[in-house]
Amino acid sequence: MNKDLKDKIYTIPPLVLGVIQDNVNRYPEDIEGTKRAQNLLSGTVNYNQLKRILHDMKNFTKNGEFGKYVLAGGQPFETWGWTVLKNDRDFIQQNKKSTENTNNMGGINGRRNRHNRTHTKKDNFLTPPNALVSNSSNYSSLVKPGKLMEEINRIKELML
């Protein structure tokens, strides 16, 4: 969800409201989706509701639930909704991009790039530089650097 748009309220155009009103009058009240349609007749919808309705409308067309699709506003509502969302999202993205460009051109070093996330690399996967040397005399099974060739020769003899 876009945090800049989450509290935004949209006014539904009169043409789309007319389509919803006609469909509410046409279908009986016991059909699923009429309550949502009656709520839409208030004339406003917020960002979260608009996203949810558009998502549901996409699923209505896939599942063949034409009655719910029409009650939600049908093609006019869907076209209006996607257009409004795209325009607002693009507007927010352009504002972020222009702020970034101005900061880069103006040489403002005090501001951090909002799009970059800081992270640290873990170096625990690196092997220690002296992995072959034993730190204790109790571990005779570890190969010491001077004895490496002797161990390799013993292994070769055993393989033959």
N, C-alpha and C positions, 0 to 999 in steps of 0.2 A: 504494500500500500504506500502511496506517496504521501508523506507526512504533510506536505504543503497543501494537499487537496482534501484531506480527510474531513475537515469541517465545512467544506464548501457546499452550498445549497444551490441547486439548479431549478430554474423555472421551466416547466414543460410548455412548449409552444401550443397555441390555441388549436392549430390543425391536428396535432397529435392528441390533444385532449378531446377533440371532437370525435376522432376515431375510437378512442377508448369509451367515450360516452355512448356512441352508437352500439358498440359491442356489448356493453353492460346491459343496455336496453334489449338487445336481441337475444342474449342467452339467459336461461333461468338462473336464479340465485343459488341453487344447490350445486352448481358445477364448480369444481375446484379452480380457483384463480379469480373468482369474482370479488373476493375480499381485497386482494391485492389491487385489482382494477379500481375498486371504489376508493382505496387509499390514494391511488395515483390521481384521481379526480380532484384532489385537494390543490393540485397545480404545481407542487414542488416535490423535489426528491433530492436527498443528499448524496454525496459521493459514494458512500458504502452501499446504499440502496441501489443506485444506478449500476454499479459494478455487479451486484448480485442479480439484478433483473436481467442484465445483458447476458450474464453467464447462464442463467436459467433459460433464457430464450434460445440460446445456442443449443442447449440440451433438449428443449421442446421440439425443435426442428429435427434433431437426430432421432428422437424417440417417437416421432409421429404424433405428438400431442398438440394438434392444431388448435383446439379450443383454448387451451392455456396460452398459446402463442398469440392468438388473436386478442384475447382478453388483456394481455399485457401491453397491447398497443400495436402488435404486428410489425410489419416492415417499416412504417413511418417512425415508430418509437425506436426500433433497433438502429435505423440509419441515423436518426438524431442523436441517440445516445453514444454511438461509437464516434461520431463526428465531434461531439462536445468533449468526450474523454481524450481523444487524440489531440485536439487543439490545446486543451489545458495541459496535458502531459508534455507536449512539444514546447509550450510556452515556458514551463518550469525548467525544462532541460536547456533551452536557449538562454534563460537567465543565468543558470549555473555556468554554462559555457562562456558567456560573455564576461561574467565576473572573473573567471579563470584567465581569460585572454587579457583583460584589463590589468590584472595583477601581474601577469608575465611581462606585458609591454611597459607597464609603469615601473617595473623594478621593485615592487613592494615585496620585500623579503620576509616581513613579519607574518604574513598570512600563509597558512598551510594549504596545500591542495586538498580539497574536500574529498576528491575521488580516490586518492591514494590511501591505502590502509597500511599502517606500519606493522611490521612483524619482525621477529627475530628468528634466526636460523639455529636449530639445535645442533650442536656438534658432538653429541654423545654417540653418534654412529662411527666416529673416527677411531681407528685402532691406535693404541699408544705407540710411540716411536720405538720403544725397546720391548716389544712384545715377546721376543725370543729369549730375553734374559730373565732369569729367575731372581726375585728379590730375596729369596730365602734358600738356605742350603738344605732345608727339609724336603724340598720338592726336586728330587733328582730326576724325575721323569721329564721335566721341561728341558728342551734342547738349549744349550748354551752356544753362543756364536762360534767359539773355537772348536766345538765338537760337532758342528753341523755336518761337515763333510764326512766325518766318521759314521754318523747316523745314516747318511744317504748311502754310503758304501755298504753298510750292513743290510740295509733294506734291499739294495740291488742284489747282494749275494743270496738273500733269502728268496727272492723272486726267481732266481735261476735254478 
